[in-house]
Amino acid sequence: MQIERIGDATLYCGDCSDVMDSFPDCFAVDSVVADPPYGVDLGPSSGHDRYLGFSDNRDYIESCVVPAIKKCISISSAMVVTPGNKNAWAYPEPDDIGGWYNSAGVGCGPWGFILNHLILFYGKDPHARKKGWMASSVEALNDSVAYEKAMGHPCPKPEKFTKWMVGKVSLEGQIVLDPFMGSGTTGVACANLGRKFIGIELEQKYFDIACERIEAAYAQGRLFA
């Protein structure tokens, strides 16, 4: 298991279940932002085999991803998950459901282009009934993901949308965990918003990219400070 510490971020390269099992029994984080695989059967014909080291189907979601999500729920006070609409019902029953509406359309389902993506919430909203209480759904925020696409990541999340999720589920100074870190967008958002970050990524290639991006985010923050 490789561990890198950059600013207020601690990054692990390894299977998220194994990494979380290595944490002390009393370990806890304030919140979790999770963008797990969607279980949409991506394979060689899609061109995504260069990234996926597993069979991206519902069986994988139920046997590997859902147990990791349950572990995250048990060690956090608040959690947001983007489950992908197809297998959203495979996940534990959420405390609330929101949505990310993208009028440009992202992906296509059996009934047409997908404009609204489900967001699952667990635990308690840290902003509830306080100044700054935020809506549970959001529109657009689909800024460029060109950098991540250039690196070959199959399903990057826009930085603006990820920043919204981090801001929704956590407060400044709190610890945010991302068990499916990918190319590190959540870690970049945490660096920009003043959150501490723990990220876990299975694939070495994307772990290395995440380290580079998060280090650059902290360097930029120090420059502006």
ZAPAVEX-912082 format. One record per atom (N, C-alpha, C): x, y, z; atom name; residue number from 1; residue in one letter. Coordinates in pm, whole numbers, m for minus. Example, Ala and Ser with C-alpha at 12.3 -4.5 7.8 and 13.67 -1.06 7.14 Angstrom:
2
<node <1319 m569 780> N 1 A>
<node <1230 m450 780> CA 1 A>
<node <1320 m330 780> C 1 A>
<node <1285 m225 708> N 2 S>
<node <1367 m106 714> CA 2 S>
<node <1290 3 787> C 2 S>
***
This chain:
225
<node <85 m120 0> N 1 M>
<node <0 0 0> CA 1 M>
<node <89 125 0> C 1 M>
<node <67 211 m97> N 2 Q>
<node <143 336 m105> CA 2 Q>
<node <66 449 m38> C 2 Q>
<node <135 530 41> N 3 I>
<node <72 642 110> CA 3 I>
<node <151 768 80> C 3 I>
<node <80 872 39> N 4 E>
<node <141 1003 13> CA 4 E>
<node <68 1108 95> C 4 E>
<node <142 1200 154> N 5 R>
<node <83 1311 229> CA 5 R>
<node <121 1442 163> C 5 R>
<node <21 1517 123> N 6 I>
<node <40 1644 53> CA 6 I>
<node <m47 1748 121> C 6 I>
<node <14 1846 185> N 7 G>
<node <m65 1945 257> CA 7 G>
<node <m153 1878 360> C 7 G>
<node <m284 1906 356> N 8 D>
<node <m380 1844 446> CA 8 D>
<node <m444 1720 385> C 8 D>
<node <m380 1664 283> N 9 A>
<node <m434 1546 215> CA 9 A>
<node <m347 1424 243> C 9 A>
<node <m413 1310 270> N 10 T>
<node <m347 1181 283> CA 10 T>
<node <m405 1089 176> C 10 T>
<node <m319 1038 90> N 11 L>
<node <m363 962 m27> CA 11 L>
<node <m311 819 m21> C 11 L>
<node <m401 724 m45> N 12 Y>
<node <m367 582 m41> CA 12 Y>
<node <m387 522 m179> C 12 Y>
<node <m289 442 m224> N 13 C>
<node <m305 365 m346> CA 13 C>
<node <m330 221 m305> C 13 C>
<node <m453 175 m327> N 14 G>
<node <m491 41 m289> CA 14 G>
<node <m641 23 m298> C 14 G>
<node <m687 m97 m269> N 15 D>
<node <m830 m126 m267> CA 15 D>
<node <m893 m57 m147> C 15 D>
<node <m1002 17 m169> N 16 C>
<node <m1059 98 m61> CA 16 C>
<node <m1105 13 57> C 16 C>
<node <m1155 m107 32> N 17 S>
<node <m1198 m194 142> CA 17 S>
<node <m1080 m234 228> C 17 S>
<node <m969 m271 163> N 18 D>
<node <m849 m310 237> CA 18 D>
<node <m793 m191 316> C 18 D>
<node <m790 m74 251> N 19 V>
<node <m736 45 318> CA 19 V>
<node <m821 81 439> C 19 V>
<node <m953 82 423> N 20 M>
<node <m1040 118 535> CA 20 M>
<node <m1034 15 647> C 20 M>
<node <m1014 m114 611> N 21 D>
<node <m1000 m218 713> CA 21 D>
<node <m873 m197 795> C 21 D>
<node <m774 m127 738> N 22 S>
<node <m649 m103 810> CA 22 S>
<node <m658 15 907> C 22 S>
<node <m767 92 897> N 23 F>
<node <m783 206 987> CA 23 F>
<node <m813 156 1129> C 23 F>
<node <m776 232 1232> N 24 P>
<node <m810 193 1370> CA 24 P>
<node <m960 180 1391> C 24 P>
<node <m999 102 1488> N 25 D>
<node <m1142 79 1515> CA 25 D>
<node <m1216 209 1545> C 25 D>
<node <m1150 303 1606> N 26 C>
<node <m1215 429 1643> CA 26 C>
<node <m1208 534 1532> C 26 C>
<node <m1157 495 1415> N 27 F>
<node <m1139 591 1306> CA 27 F>
<node <m1273 645 1258> C 27 F>
<node <m1278 776 1230> N 28 A>
<node <m1399 838 1178> CA 28 A>
<node <m1362 962 1098> C 28 A>
<node <m1446 996 1002> N 29 V>
<node <m1430 1118 925> CA 29 V>
<node <m1559 1198 937> C 29 V>
<node <m1551 1326 903> N 30 D>
<node <m1671 1410 911> CA 30 D>
<node <m1767 1379 797> C 30 D>
<node <m1713 1354 678> N 31 S>
<node <m1801 1333 563> CA 31 S>
<node <m1731 1252 455> C 31 S>
<node <m1812 1201 363> N 32 V>
<node <m1762 1121 251> CA 32 V>
<node <m1823 1174 121> C 32 V>
<node <m1741 1186 19> N 33 V>
<node <m1786 1218 m116> CA 33 V>
<node <m1744 1099 m203> C 33 V>
<node <m1841 1025 m257> N 34 A>
<node <m1809 902 m330> CA 34 A>
<node <m1871 903 m469> C 34 A>
<node <m1786 879 m568> N 35 D>
<node <m1830 864 m706> CA 35 D>
<node <m1785 726 m754> C 35 D>
<node <m1856 620 m711> N 36 P>
<node <m1813 484 m741> CA 36 P>
<node <m1841 445 m886> C 36 P>
<node <m1788 329 m929> N 37 P>
<node <m1825 278 m1063> CA 37 P>
<node <m1976 265 m1075> C 37 P>
<node <m2024 271 m1195> N 38 Y>
<node <m2170 274 m1216> CA 38 Y>
<node <m2231 138 m1247> C 38 Y>
<node <m2151 36 m1277> N 39 G>
<node <m2209 m93 m1310> CA 39 G>
<node <m2280 m94 m1443> C 39 G>
<node <m2218 m34 m1545> N 40 V>
<node <m2284 m22 m1675> CA 40 V>
<node <m2222 m113 m1780> C 40 V>
<node <m2146 m213 m1734> N 41 D>
<node <m2088 m313 m1824> CA 41 D>
<node <m1994 m254 m1928> C 41 D>
<node <m1915 m153 m1888> N 42 L>
<node <m1814 m102 m1979> CA 42 L>
<node <m1708 m209 m2001> C 42 L>
<node <m1666 m223 m2124> N 43 G>
<node <m1567 m324 m2157> CA 43 G>
<node <m1480 m281 m2273> C 43 G>
<node <m1409 m375 m2334> N 44 P>
<node <m1317 m341 m2442> CA 44 P>
<node <m1382 m267 m2557> C 44 P>
<node <m1506 m299 m2590> N 45 S>
<node <m1571 m233 m2703> CA 45 S>
<node <m1595 m86 m2678> C 45 S>
<node <m1598 m44 m2550> N 46 S>
<node <m1621 96 m2516> CA 46 S>
<node <m1493 177 m2516> C 46 S>
<node <m1379 109 m2520> N 47 G>
<node <m1252 179 m2513> CA 47 G>
<node <m1207 207 m2371> C 47 G>
<node <m1285 162 m2273> N 48 H>
<node <m1253 191 m2134> CA 48 H>
<node <m1172 81 m2067> C 48 H>
<node <m1138 m24 m2142> N 49 D>
<node <m1061 m133 m2082> CA 49 D>
<node <m922 m88 m2041> C 49 D>
<node <m877 25 m2094> N 50 R>
<node <m746 76 m2056> CA 50 R>
<node <m745 121 m1909> C 50 R>
<node <m864 145 m1853> N 51 Y>
<node <m873 188 m1713> CA 51 Y>
<node <m922 77 m1622> C 51 Y>
<node <m1027 8 m1665> N 52 L>
<node <m1097 m83 m1576> CA 52 L>
<node <m1019 m213 m1555> C 52 L>
<node <m988 m242 m1430> N 53 G>
<node <m923 m367 m1396> CA 53 G>
<node <m1022 m466 m1338> C 53 G>
<node <m1151 m448 m1368> N 54 F>
<node <m1255 m533 m1312> CA 54 F>
<node <m1373 m534 m1409> C 54 F>
<node <m1468 m622 m1386> N 55 S>
<node <m1588 m627 m1469> CA 55 S>
<node <m1690 m529 m1414> C 55 S>
<node <m1714 m423 m1487> N 56 D>
<node <m1801 m314 m1438> CA 56 D>
<node <m1947 m351 m1461> C 56 D>
<node <m2001 m434 m1373> N 57 N>
<node <m2141 m476 m1386> CA 57 N>
<node <m2209 m472 m1249> C 57 N>
<node <m2336 m507 m1246> N 58 R>
<node <m2411 m499 m1121> CA 58 R>
<node <m2355 m593 m1014> C 58 R>
<node <m2305 m710 m1055> N 59 D>
<node <m2247 m802 m958> CA 59 D>
<node <m2130 m737 m886> C 59 D>
<node <m2048 m662 m960> N 60 Y>
<node <m1934 m594 m899> CA 60 Y>
<node <m1983 m486 m802> C 60 Y>
<node <m2085 m413 m843> N 61 I>
<node <m2141 m310 m757> CA 61 I>
<node <m2190 m371 m625> C 61 I>
<node <m2264 m481 m634> N 62 E>
<node <m2324 m540 m514> CA 62 E>
<node <m2220 m610 m426> C 62 E>
<node <m2121 m674 m486> N 63 S>
<node <m2026 m753 m408> CA 63 S>
<node <m1908 m672 m355> C 63 S>
<node <m1868 m567 m425> N 64 C>
<node <m1748 m492 m388> CA 64 C>
<node <m1776 m347 m350> C 64 C>
<node <m1855 m277 m430> N 65 V>
<node <m1876 m134 m407> CA 65 V>
<node <m1971 m110 m289> C 65 V>
<node <m2084 m179 m286> N 66 V>
<node <m2182 m155 m180> CA 66 V>
<node <m2124 m182 m41> C 66 V>
<node <m2048 m290 m18> N 67 P>
<node <m1987 m308 114> CA 67 P>
<node <m1895 m192 153> C 67 P>
<node <m1822 m137 55> N 68 A>
<node <m1735 m23 84> CA 68 A>
<node <m1818 100 121> C 68 A>
<node <m1930 118 52> N 69 I>
<node <m2019 230 83> CA 69 I>
<node <m2077 215 223> C 69 I>
<node <m2116 93 260> N 70 K>
<node <m2169 69 395> CA 70 K>
<node <m2063 101 500> C 70 K>
<node <m1939 66 473> N 71 K>
<node <m1831 98 565> CA 71 K>
<node <m1817 249 579> C 71 K>
<node <m1826 321 467> N 72 C>
<node <m1816 467 470> CA 72 C>
<node <m1929 529 553> C 72 C>
<node <m2049 475 538> N 73 I>
<node <m2163 525 615> CA 73 I>
<node <m2136 509 765> C 73 I>
<node <m2074 397 802> N 74 S>
<node <m2052 367 944> CA 74 S>
<node <m1945 455 1008> C 74 S>
<node <m1857 515 928> N 75 I>
<node <m1748 594 986> CA 75 I>
<node <m1761 744 959> C 75 I>
<node <m1877 787 907> N 76 S>
<node <m1894 929 874> CA 76 S>
<node <m2027 982 927> C 76 S>
<node <m2033 1114 940> N 77 S>
<node <m2156 1180 985> CA 77 S>
<node <m2245 1220 869> C 77 S>
<node <m2185 1239 752> N 78 A>
<node <m2260 1281 634> CA 78 A>
<node <m2192 1226 511> C 78 A>
<node <m2272 1192 411> N 79 M>
<node <m2215 1129 292> CA 79 M>
<node <m2299 1161 169> C 79 M>
<node <m2232 1187 58> N 80 V>
<node <m2298 1206 m70> CA 80 V>
<node <m2240 1106 m169> C 80 V>
<node <m2328 1040 m246> N 81 V>
<node <m2287 938 m341> CA 81 V>
<node <m2353 966 m476> C 81 V>
<node <m2273 959 m583> N 82 T>
<node <m2330 963 m718> CA 82 T>
<node <m2328 820 m770> C 82 T>
<node <m2442 749 m762> N 83 P>
<node <m2442 604 m785> CA 83 P>
<node <m2457 563 m931> C 83 P>
<node <m2490 657 m1019> N 84 G>
<node <m2530 616 m1153> CA 84 G>
<node <m2673 568 m1147> C 84 G>
<node <m2758 615 m1236> N 85 N>
<node <m2901 585 m1226> CA 85 N>
<node <m2933 436 m1239> C 85 N>
<node <m2859 365 m1322> N 86 K>
<node <m2894 227 m1353> CA 86 K>
<node <m2896 138 m1229> C 86 K>
<node <m2799 154 m1141> N 87 N>
<node <m2787 66 m1024> CA 87 N>
<node <m2805 139 m892> C 87 N>
<node <m2871 254 m895> N 88 A>
<node <m2889 332 m772> CA 88 A>
<node <m2962 252 m664> C 88 A>
<node <m3052 163 m704> N 89 W>
<node <m3133 90 m605> CA 89 W>
<node <m3056 m25 m544> C 89 W>
<node <m2932 m50 m591> N 90 A>
<node <m2849 m153 m529> CA 90 A>
<node <m2785 m103 m400> C 90 A>
<node <m2787 28 m380> N 91 Y>
<node <m2721 89 m265> CA 91 Y>
<node <m2814 90 m143> C 91 Y>
<node <m2757 107 m24> N 92 P>
<node <m2842 118 97> CA 92 P>
<node <m2941 233 81> C 92 P>
<node <m3057 218 145> N 93 E>
<node <m3159 322 137> CA 93 E>
<node <m3103 454 192> C 93 E>
<node <m3108 561 111> N 94 P>
<node <m3052 689 156> CA 94 P>
<node <m3147 763 249> C 94 P>
<node <m3094 862 319> N 95 D>
<node <m3176 950 402> CA 95 D>
<node <m3243 1058 320> C 95 D>
<node <m3189 1085 203> N 96 D>
<node <m3250 1181 111> CA 96 D>
<node <m3194 1158 m28> C 96 D>
<node <m3267 1208 m129> N 97 I>
<node <m3226 1194 m268> CA 97 I>
<node <m3229 1331 m334> C 97 I>
<node <m3123 1363 m404> N 98 G>
<node <m3118 1485 m483> CA 98 G>
<node <m3088 1451 m627> C 98 G>
<node <m3051 1551 m704> N 99 G>
<node <m3020 1526 m844> CA 99 G>
<node <m2925 1631 m900> C 99 G>
<node <m2851 1590 m1000> N 100 W>
<node <m2766 1681 m1076> CA 100 W>
<node <m2823 1687 m1216> C 100 W>
<node <m2878 1803 m1252> N 101 Y>
<node <m2942 1820 m1384> CA 101 Y>
<node <m2843 1883 m1480> C 101 Y>
<node <m2820 1815 m1590> N 102 N>
<node <m2727 1862 m1692> CA 102 N>
<node <m2800 1866 m1826> C 102 N>
<node <m2838 1984 m1871> N 103 S>
<node <m2919 1996 m1992> CA 103 S>
<node <m2846 1952 m2117> C 103 S>
<node <m2713 1942 m2110> N 104 A>
<node <m2637 1899 m2226> CA 104 A>
<node <m2651 1748 m2250> C 104 A>
<node <m2693 1676 m2146> N 105 G>
<node <m2707 1531 m2159> CA 105 G>
<node <m2575 1460 m2142> C 105 G>
<node <m2569 1367 m2048> N 106 V>
<node <m2448 1290 m2024> CA 106 V>
<node <m2485 1143 m2025> C 106 V>
<node <m2451 1074 m2130> N 107 G>
<node <m2487 934 m2142> CA 107 G>
<node <m2626 915 m2201> C 107 G>
<node <m2658 791 m2228> N 108 C>
<node <m2788 760 m2289> CA 108 C>
<node <m2843 633 m2225> C 108 C>
<node <m2970 638 m2184> N 109 G>
<node <m3037 523 m2128> CA 109 G>
<node <m3132 463 m2230> C 109 G>
<node <m3204 356 m2194> N 110 P>
<node <m3295 290 m2288> CA 110 P>
<node <m3412 378 m2331> C 110 P>
<node <m3437 489 m2258> N 111 W>
<node <m3546 580 m2294> CA 111 W>
<node <m3493 715 m2343> C 111 W>
<node <m3365 723 m2370> N 112 G>
<node <m3313 847 m2427> CA 112 G>
<node <m3196 905 m2349> C 112 G>
<node <m3157 1027 m2388> N 113 F>
<node <m3045 1094 m2323> CA 113 F>
<node <m3074 1117 m2174> C 113 F>
<node <m2971 1100 m2092> N 114 I>
<node <m2984 1118 m1947> CA 114 I>
<node <m2950 1262 m1912> C 114 I>
<node <m3048 1334 m1860> N 115 L>
<node <m3028 1473 m1821> CA 115 L>
<node <m3018 1491 m1671> C 115 L>
<node <m3077 1399 m1596> N 116 N>
<node <m3076 1412 m1450> CA 116 N>
<node <m3010 1290 m1387> C 116 N>
<node <m2910 1314 m1302> N 117 H>
<node <m2836 1207 m1238> CA 117 H>
<node <m2866 1209 m1088> C 117 H>
<node <m2900 1093 m1035> N 118 L>
<node <m2938 1084 m894> CA 118 L>
<node <m2818 1111 m802> C 118 L>
<node <m2848 1172 m689> N 119 I>
<node <m2750 1195 m582> CA 119 I>
<node <m2810 1138 m455> C 119 I>
<node <m2738 1050 m386> N 120 L>
<node <m2786 989 m262> CA 120 L>
<node <m2716 1056 m143> C 120 L>
<node <m2794 1088 m41> N 121 F>
<node <m2741 1150 81> CA 121 F>
<node <m2763 1057 201> C 121 F>
<node <m2660 1046 285> N 122 Y>
<node <m2669 967 407> CA 122 Y>
<node <m2626 1053 526> C 122 Y>
<node <m2684 1027 641> N 123 G>
<node <m2651 1104 760> CA 123 G>
<node <m2726 1236 765> C 123 G>
<node <m2666 1335 830> N 124 K>
<node <m2732 1464 850> CA 124 K>
<node <m2661 1574 774> C 124 K>
<node <m2739 1662 714> N 125 D>
<node <m2684 1776 641> CA 125 D>
<node <m2617 1870 741> C 125 D>
<node <m2486 1896 727> N 126 P>
<node <m2418 1983 823> CA 126 P>
<node <m2464 2129 816> C 126 P>
<node <m2537 2164 708> N 127 H>
<node <m2585 2301 691> CA 127 H>
<node <m2731 2316 735> C 127 H>
<node <m2797 2206 771> N 128 A>
<node <m2941 2208 796> CA 128 A>
<node <m2981 2314 898> C 128 A>
<node <m3077 2393 858> N 129 R>
<node <m3136 2497 943> CA 129 R>
<node <m3032 2595 998> C 129 R>
<node <m2926 2612 922> N 130 K>
<node <m2824 2711 956> CA 130 K>
<node <m2811 2808 840> C 130 K>
<node <m2747 2918 866> N 131 K>
<node <m2720 3012 758> CA 131 K>
<node <m2635 2941 652> C 131 K>
<node <m2677 2952 528> N 132 G>
<node <m2605 2886 421> CA 132 G>
<node <m2660 2750 383> C 132 G>
<node <m2780 2716 435> N 133 W>
<node <m2844 2589 399> CA 133 W>
<node <m2859 2581 247> C 133 W>
<node <m2817 2470 189> N 134 M>
<node <m2812 2455 44> CA 134 M>
<node <m2920 2360 m4> C 134 M>
<node <m2958 2377 m132> N 135 A>
<node <m3053 2285 m194> CA 135 A>
<node <m2990 2147 m207> C 135 A>
<node <m3076 2045 m218> N 136 S>
<node <m3027 1907 m231> CA 136 S>
<node <m3003 1867 m376> C 136 S>
<node <m3034 1955 m469> N 137 S>
<node <m3012 1930 m611> CA 137 S>
<node <m2943 2050 m673> C 137 S>
<node <m2884 2028 m789> N 138 V>
<node <m2810 2137 m853> CA 138 V>
<node <m2822 2122 m1004> C 138 V>
<node <m2811 2234 m1074> N 139 E>
<node <m2823 2236 m1219> CA 139 E>
<node <m2691 2280 m1281> C 139 E>
<node <m2661 2223 m1397> N 140 A>
<node <m2542 2259 m1474> CA 140 A>
<node <m2414 2225 m1397> C 140 A>
<node <m2326 2323 m1375> N 141 L>
<node <m2194 2301 m1314> CA 141 L>
<node <m2112 2202 m1395> C 141 L>
<node <m2139 2197 m1525> N 142 N>
<node <m2070 2103 m1613> CA 142 N>
<node <m1956 2172 m1686> C 142 N>
<node <m1861 2223 m1607> N 143 D>
<node <m1744 2287 m1666> CA 143 D>
<node <m1654 2183 m1730> C 143 D>
<node <m1548 2226 m1790> N 144 S>
<node <m1461 2138 m1868> CA 144 S>
<node <m1399 2029 m1782> C 144 S>
<node <m1394 1908 m1839> N 145 V>
<node <m1320 1799 m1777> CA 145 V>
<node <m1212 1753 m1874> C 145 V>
<node <m1164 1846 m1955> N 146 A>
<node <m1068 1814 m2061> CA 146 A>
<node <m941 1751 m2006> C 146 A>
<node <m894 1800 m1889> N 147 Y>
<node <m769 1748 m1833> CA 147 Y>
<node <m783 1600 m1801> C 147 Y>
<node <m891 1566 m1730> N 148 E>
<node <m910 1427 m1692> CA 148 E>
<node <m930 1339 m1815> C 148 E>
<node <m1005 1389 m1915> N 149 K>
<node <m1026 1310 m2035> CA 149 K>
<node <m895 1289 m2110> C 149 K>
<node <m810 1390 m2108> N 150 A>
<node <m681 1377 m2174> CA 150 A>
<node <m598 1267 m2109> C 150 A>
<node <m619 1243 m1979> N 151 M>
<node <m548 1138 m1909> CA 151 M>
<node <m612 1001 m1932> C 151 M>
<node <m725 997 m2001> N 152 G>
<node <m789 870 m2032> CA 152 G>
<node <m885 819 m1928> C 152 G>
<node <m920 901 m1827> N 153 H>
<node <m1013 854 m1725> CA 153 H>
<node <m1152 837 m1787> C 153 H>
<node <m1220 724 m1765> N 154 P>
<node <m1344 695 m1835> CA 154 P>
<node <m1464 776 m1790> C 154 P>
<node <m1462 829 m1666> N 155 C>
<node <m1583 897 m1618> CA 155 C>
<node <m1546 1010 m1522> C 155 C>
<node <m1482 1115 m1571> N 156 P>
<node <m1444 1226 m1483> CA 156 P>
<node <m1564 1308 m1443> C 156 P>
<node <m1558 1367 m1323> N 157 K>
<node <m1663 1458 m1277> CA 157 K>
<node <m1614 1603 m1294> C 157 K>
<node <m1702 1693 m1336> N 158 P>
<node <m1662 1833 m1348> CA 158 P>
<node <m1617 1890 m1214> C 158 P>
<node <m1517 1977 m1218> N 159 E>
<node <m1464 2033 m1094> CA 159 E>
<node <m1569 2116 m1021> C 159 E>
<node <m1651 2192 m1093> N 160 K>
<node <m1751 2277 m1028> CA 160 K>
<node <m1855 2191 m955> C 160 K>
<node <m1896 2082 m1017> N 161 F>
<node <m1994 1994 m953> CA 161 F>
<node <m1933 1926 m830> C 161 F>
<node <m1809 1880 m841> N 162 T>
<node <m1743 1817 m728> CA 162 T>
<node <m1726 1917 m614> C 162 T>
<node <m1692 2039 m646> N 163 K>
<node <m1678 2144 m543> CA 163 K>
<node <m1812 2167 m474> C 163 K>
<node <m1921 2161 m549> N 164 W>
<node <m2055 2176 m489> CA 164 W>
<node <m2082 2062 m391> C 164 W>
<node <m2047 1938 m429> N 165 M>
<node <m2071 1824 m340> CA 165 M>
<node <m1990 1836 m212> C 165 M>
<node <m1863 1874 m224> N 166 V>
<node <m1780 1890 m105> CA 166 V>
<node <m1837 1999 m15> C 166 V>
<node <m1879 2111 m74> N 167 G>
<node <m1938 2218 5> CA 167 G>
<node <m2070 2180 68> C 167 G>
<node <m2146 2094 0> N 168 K>
<node <m2275 2050 52> CA 168 K>
<node <m2263 1959 173> C 168 K>
<node <m2166 1869 171> N 169 V>
<node <m2160 1762 270> CA 169 V>
<node <m2062 1790 384> C 169 V>
<node <m1990 1902 378> N 170 S>
<node <m1889 1928 481> CA 170 S>
<node <m1877 2076 513> C 170 S>
<node <m1809 2105 622> N 171 L>
<node <m1781 2242 664> CA 171 L>
<node <m1631 2266 659> C 171 L>
<node <m1591 2391 656> N 172 E>
<node <m1450 2426 650> CA 172 E>
<node <m1374 2365 768> C 172 E>
<node <m1259 2308 739> N 173 G>
<node <m1175 2246 842> CA 173 G>
<node <m1206 2101 871> C 173 G>
<node <m1317 2049 816> N 174 Q>
<node <m1354 1910 842> CA 174 Q>
<node <m1276 1814 751> C 174 Q>
<node <m1285 1683 784> N 175 I>
<node <m1217 1578 710> CA 175 I>
<node <m1314 1514 611> C 175 I>
<node <m1274 1510 485> N 176 V>
<node <m1355 1450 379> CA 176 V>
<node <m1282 1328 323> C 176 V>
<node <m1352 1217 313> N 177 L>
<node <m1297 1093 256> CA 177 L>
<node <m1359 1067 118> C 177 L>
<node <m1275 1031 21> N 178 D>
<node <m1321 985 m109> CA 178 D>
<node <m1262 847 m132> C 178 D>
<node <m1342 739 m121> N 179 P>
<node <m1289 603 m134> CA 179 P>
<node <m1264 561 m278> C 179 P>
<node <m1315 639 m374> N 180 F>
<node <m1294 611 m517> CA 180 F>
<node <m1236 738 m580> C 180 F>
<node <m1113 769 m545> N 181 M>
<node <m1056 901 m573> CA 181 M>
<node <m1038 932 m721> C 181 M>
<node <m1012 831 m803> N 182 G>
<node <m990 856 m945> CA 182 G>
<node <m872 950 m966> C 182 G>
<node <m893 1053 m1047> N 183 S>
<node <m785 1146 m1080> CA 183 S>
<node <m776 1262 m982> C 183 S>
<node <m848 1255 m868> N 184 G>
<node <m825 1347 m758> CA 184 G>
<node <m908 1474 m756> C 184 G>
<node <m1018 1479 m829> N 185 T>
<node <m1098 1601 m834> CA 185 T>
<node <m1153 1640 m697> C 185 T>
<node <m1194 1543 m616> N 186 T>
<node <m1244 1574 m482> CA 186 T>
<node <m1132 1633 m395> C 186 T>
<node <m1013 1579 m409> N 187 G>
<node <m900 1632 m333> CA 187 G>
<node <m866 1775 m371> C 187 G>
<node <m877 1806 m500> N 188 V>
<node <m854 1944 m546> CA 188 V>
<node <m958 2037 m486> C 188 V>
<node <m1084 1993 m486> N 189 A>
<node <m1192 2074 m429> CA 189 A>
<node <m1169 2097 m280> C 189 A>
<node <m1124 1994 m209> N 190 C>
<node <m1097 2010 m65> CA 190 C>
<node <m984 2109 m40> C 190 C>
<node <m880 2103 m121> N 191 A>
<node <m769 2198 m107> CA 191 A>
<node <m817 2340 m127> C 191 A>
<node <m907 2359 m223> N 192 N>
<node <m958 2492 m254> CA 192 N>
<node <m1057 2543 m151> C 192 N>
<node <m1126 2450 m82> N 193 L>
<node <m1231 2489 12> CA 193 L>
<node <m1188 2481 158> C 193 L>
<node <m1064 2446 184> N 194 G>
<node <m1016 2442 322> CA 194 G>
<node <m1064 2321 400> C 194 G>
<node <m1076 2206 331> N 195 R>
<node <m1108 2081 399> CA 195 R>
<node <m985 1990 402> C 195 R>
<node <m975 1907 503> N 196 K>
<node <m874 1803 505> CA 196 K>
<node <m926 1687 420> C 196 K>
<node <m835 1613 360> N 197 F>
<node <m879 1514 261> CA 197 F>
<node <m808 1381 280> C 197 F>
<node <m885 1273 268> N 198 I>
<node <m832 1137 261> CA 198 I>
<node <m884 1076 131> C 198 I>
<node <m794 1035 44> N 199 G>
<node <m835 977 m84> CA 199 G>
<node <m777 839 m104> C 199 G>
<node <m856 750 m164> N 200 I>
<node <m812 613 m191> CA 200 I>
<node <m838 582 m339> C 200 I>
<node <m738 532 m408> N 201 E>
<node <m751 498 m550> CA 201 E>
<node <m680 366 m577> C 201 E>
<node <m748 278 m649> N 202 L>
<node <m695 145 m677> CA 202 L>
<node <m590 146 m787> C 202 L>
<node <m614 224 m893> N 203 E>
<node <m526 222 m1010> CA 203 E>
<node <m407 316 m990> C 203 E>
<node <m286 261 m1006> N 204 Q>
<node <m164 340 m984> CA 204 Q>
<node <m158 461 m1076> C 204 Q>
<node <m199 445 m1201> N 205 K>
<node <m190 555 m1298> CA 205 K>
<node <m270 676 m1250> C 205 K>
<node <m389 652 m1204> N 206 Y>
<node <m475 763 m1162> CA 206 Y>
<node <m439 814 m1024> C 206 Y>
<node <m382 726 m941> N 207 F>
<node <m329 772 m812> CA 207 F>
<node <m218 873 m835> C 207 F>
<node <m128 845 m928> N 208 D>
<node <m17 936 m957> CA 208 D>
<node <m69 1070 m1009> C 208 D>
<node <m170 1065 m1095> N 209 I>
<node <m229 1189 m1147> CA 209 I>
<node <m293 1268 m1034> C 209 I>
<node <m365 1198 m945> N 210 A>
<node <m428 1266 m831> CA 210 A>
<node <m324 1336 m745> C 210 A>
<node <m213 1269 m720> N 211 C>
<node <m106 1331 m639> CA 211 C>
<node <m57 1460 m705> C 211 C>
<node <m37 1455 m835> N 212 E>
<node <12 1573 m908> CA 212 E>
<node <m89 1687 m902> C 212 E>
<node <m216 1655 m922> N 213 R>
<node <m319 1760 m924> CA 213 R>
<node <m339 1822 m786> C 213 R>
<node <m340 1739 m683> N 214 I>
<node <m361 1791 m548> CA 214 I>
<node <m241 1873 m502> C 214 I>
<node <m121 1828 m537> N 215 E>
<node <m2 1906 m504> CA 215 E>
<node <m6 2042 m574> C 215 E>
<node <m49 2045 m699> N 216 A>
<node <m60 2171 m773> CA 216 A>
<node <m165 2262 m709> C 216 A>
<node <m276 2203 m660> N 217 A>
<node <m381 2283 m597> CA 217 A>
<node <m330 2349 m469> C 217 A>
<node <m253 2275 m390> N 218 Y>
<node <m196 2333 m269> CA 218 Y>
<node <m93 2439 m301> C 218 Y>
<node <m13 2417 m405> N 219 A>
<node <87 2517 m444> CA 219 A>
<node <21 2645 m489> C 219 A>
<node <m87 2632 m563> N 220 Q>
<node <m162 2750 m607> CA 220 Q>
<node <m224 2824 m490> C 220 Q>
<node <m276 2747 m393> N 221 G>
<node <m336 2808 m275> CA 221 G>
<node <m234 2887 m195> C 221 G>
<node <m114 2830 m177> N 222 R>
<node <m8 2899 m104> CA 222 R>
<node <34 3024 m178> C 222 R>
<node <34 3017 m313> N 223 L>
<node <74 3133 m393> CA 223 L>
<node <m24 3247 m370> C 223 L>
<node <m155 3215 m377> N 224 F>
<node <m255 3321 m358> CA 224 F>
<node <m260 3370 m214> C 224 F>
<node <m233 3280 m118> N 225 A>
<node <m231 3321 22> CA 225 A>
<node <m121 3423 48> C 225 A>
***
